[in-house]
Amino acid sequence: MKWGAVTGGVLAALASLSASLSASVPARAADMTPVGQRAIPATSGYIPAQFFWTGFYLGAGVGGGWGTATLIDPIAAGTASPSLQGLLVTGIGGINFQISSAVIGVEGDFTGSWAKGSAADSAGNTLMNSVFWTATFTGRVGWAIDRLLIYGKGGVAFDYDHNTATMPGGSSDLATIGHVGWTVGGGVEYAVTEHWTGRIEYDYLTFANKSLFYQGNTLPQPVGGGVSLNLGEIKGIMAYKF
């Protein structure tokens, strides 16, 4: 055996091993976490898209209404102020435009109402007011924080209500009349999904005095009275944005 050949083979083997070790050290070093530091887990890189409120929407909800009707008795000219309360069922429709974080829009709603109440006047007659429905057409201005919208609204309001008087001799219809007034309100709305939003809203509606007349046979001619309303409505509403 020639020692030169053996020595050459050993040196070649050592050179090959050294090259393998040199190639593996950087890869291992890249996987090592310095002492005292916690490894940072890898992320998917997905960032949810910002929600935009621009678009047309329709919705429905339920709530409660309360307030006061001021009635001037058309029979005896006495005044009564029944406290009103009852269930509400509402439908809404509108459109939003988002500019940066500001959201502007217009909205209409129609609300079926079971709010009613009665009170006695100074003549001993009991006057009752029952609200059949209210409706509003408003502008809406809000500030969006991604999926959360804080907003205020205001505009024109309508109502349709029925009034009766209970006298010692029995009850009599006074009038079923419609009012035109104004409303202000506001609320918070949250986008649950890309299309569905939910909101809690409060609205204040006020209607000035409107004349009503008693047309009973016991009086020689009609005697004038009137009714005015102040209403509060709170509603929970789900809407679909197209």
Residue pairs with C-beta under 8 A, 6 or more apart in sequence:
33 39
50 146
51 144
51 146
51 147
51 191
51 194
52 98
53 96
53 98
53 103
53 142
53 144
53 149
53 191
53 241
54 96
54 97
54 98
55 95
55 96
55 241
55 242
56 93
56 94
56 95
56 241
56 242
57 92
57 93
57 94
57 95
57 96
57 197
57 239
57 240
57 241
57 242
58 91
58 92
58 93
58 239
58 240
58 242
59 91
59 92
59 93
59 197
59 237
59 238
59 239
59 240
60 89
60 90
60 91
60 92
60 237
60 238
61 89
61 90
61 92
61 199
61 235
61 236
61 237
61 238
62 87
62 88
62 89
62 90
62 235
62 236
63 87
63 88
63 90
63 233
63 234
63 235
63 236
64 85
64 86
64 87
64 88
64 233
64 234
65 84
65 85
65 86
65 87
65 88
65 111
65 113
65 115
65 131
65 134
65 231
65 232
65 233
65 234
66 83
66 84
66 85
66 86
66 115
66 231
66 232
67 83
67 84
67 85
67 115
67 205
67 229
67 230
67 231
67 232
68 81
68 82
68 83
68 84
68 229
68 230
69 81
69 82
69 84
69 117
69 129
69 161
69 227
69 228
69 229
70 79
70 80
70 81
70 209
70 227
70 228
70 229
71 79
71 80
71 81
71 82
71 119
71 121
71 127
71 129
71 163
71 225
71 226
71 227
72 78
72 79
72 209
72 224
72 225
72 226
72 227
73 79
73 80
73 121
73 123
73 125
73 127
73 165
73 225
74 165
74 174
74 212
74 213
74 214
74 222
74 223
74 224
74 225
74 226
75 123
75 125
75 165
75 167
75 214
75 216
75 219
75 223
75 225
76 121
76 122
76 123
76 125
77 123
77 223
77 225
78 121
78 122
78 123
78 125
79 121
79 122
80 118
80 119
80 120
80 121
80 125
80 126
80 127
81 119
82 116
82 117
82 118
82 119
82 127
82 128
82 129
83 117
83 119
84 115
84 116
84 117
84 129
84 131
84 229
84 231
85 115
85 116
85 117
86 113
86 114
86 115
86 116
86 131
87 113
87 114
87 115
88 111
88 112
88 113
88 114
88 115
88 233
88 235
89 111
89 112
90 109
90 110
90 111
90 112
90 235
90 237
91 109
91 110
91 111
92 107
92 108
92 109
92 237
92 239
93 107
93 108
93 109
94 105
94 106
94 107
94 108
94 140
95 105
95 106
96 103
96 104
96 105
96 140
97 103
97 104
97 105
98 144
101 143
101 144
101 145
102 141
102 142
102 143
102 144
103 140
103 141
103 142
103 143
103 144
103 149
103 151
104 139
104 140
104 141
104 142
105 139
105 140
106 137
106 138
106 139
106 140
107 136
107 137
107 138
107 139
107 140
107 153
108 135
108 136
108 137
108 138
109 135
109 136
110 133
110 135
111 133
111 134
111 135
111 233
111 235
112 132
112 133
113 131
113 132
113 133
113 134
114 131
115 130
115 131
115 231
116 128
116 129
116 130
116 131
117 128
117 129
118 126
118 127
118 128
118 129
118 166
119 126
119 127
120 126
120 127
121 127
124 167
124 168
125 165
125 166
125 167
126 165
126 166
127 163
127 164
127 165
127 166
127 174
128 163
128 164
128 165
128 166
129 161
129 162
129 163
129 227
129 229
130 161
130 162
130 163
131 159
131 160
131 161
131 229
131 231
132 160
132 161
132 162
132 176
133 159
133 160
134 157
134 158
134 159
134 160
134 205
134 231
134 233
135 157
135 158
135 159
136 155
136 156
136 157
136 158
136 183
136 203
136 205
137 155
137 156
138 153
138 154
138 155
138 156
138 183
138 185
139 153
139 154
139 155
140 151
140 152
140 153
141 151
141 152
141 153
142 149
142 150
142 151
142 152
142 189
143 149
143 150
143 151
147 190
147 191
148 188
148 189
148 190
148 191
149 188
149 189
149 190
149 191
149 197
150 186
150 188
151 186
151 187
151 188
151 189
152 184
152 185
152 186
153 183
153 184
153 185
153 186
153 203
154 182
154 183
154 184
154 185
155 182
155 183
156 180
156 181
156 182
156 183
157 180
157 181
157 182
157 183
157 205
157 206
157 207
158 178
158 179
158 180
158 181
159 178
159 179
159 181
159 205
159 207
159 229
159 231
160 176
160 177
160 178
160 179
161 176
161 177
161 178
161 179
161 227
161 229
162 173
162 175
162 176
163 173
163 174
163 175
163 176
163 177
163 212
163 227
164 171
164 172
164 173
164 174
165 171
165 172
165 174
165 214
169 218
172 214
172 216
174 212
174 213
174 214
174 225
175 212
175 213
177 210
177 212
177 227
179 207
179 208
179 210
179 229
180 207
181 205
181 206
181 207
181 208
181 229
182 205
182 206
183 203
183 204
183 205
183 206
184 203
184 204
185 201
185 202
185 203
185 204
185 233
186 201
186 202
187 199
187 200
187 201
187 202
188 199
188 200
189 197
189 198
189 199
190 197
190 198
190 199
191 197
191 241
192 198
194 241
195 240
195 241
195 242
196 238
196 239
196 240
196 241
197 238
197 239
197 241
198 236
198 237
198 238
198 239
199 236
199 237
199 239
200 234
200 235
200 236
201 234
201 235
201 237
202 232
202 233
202 234
203 232
203 233
203 234
203 235
204 230
204 231
204 232
204 233
205 229
205 230
205 231
205 232
205 233
206 229
206 230
206 231
207 228
207 229
207 230
207 231
208 228
209 226
209 227
209 228
210 226
210 227
210 228
211 224
211 225
211 226
212 224
212 225
212 226
212 227
213 222
213 223
213 224
213 225
214 222
214 223
214 225
215 222
